[in-house]
Amino acid sequence: MATCKNCGATSDDPGHLCNPTDYTLHCDYCGTHNVTPMHMCKEKFAAMKYSCGNCGRVAITENDLCNPTEIS
């Protein structure tokens, strides 16, 4: 369980927090280590098919967003 340093929110998936404590991410798309949850390389961006109409977050599947809109 990780906690957000900014707002105190907790999550089992620290990639969904804006500033997680004690957590490092590895990008499966470009191979970079120690990226932030907001990391968006060319390879990852190309895989994104939806954006959230509320917050602008992007995702591969619409189930990962609360208000998905297909990226055209």
HUFEN-V988515 format. One record per run of one state. SS is the DSSP state (hx for helix, st for strand, lp for the rest). FROM is the first residue (numbers start at 1). TO is the last residue. If there is no record, write none. Layout:
SS FROM TO
SS FROM TO
This chain:
lp 1 1
st 2 4
lp 5 9
st 10 11
lp 12 13
hx 14 16
lp 17 19
st 20 20
lp 21 24
st 25 26
lp 27 32
st 33 35
lp 36 41
hx 42 47
lp 48 49
st 50 52
lp 53 57
st 58 59
lp 60 61
hx 62 64
lp 65 67
st 68 70
lp 71 72
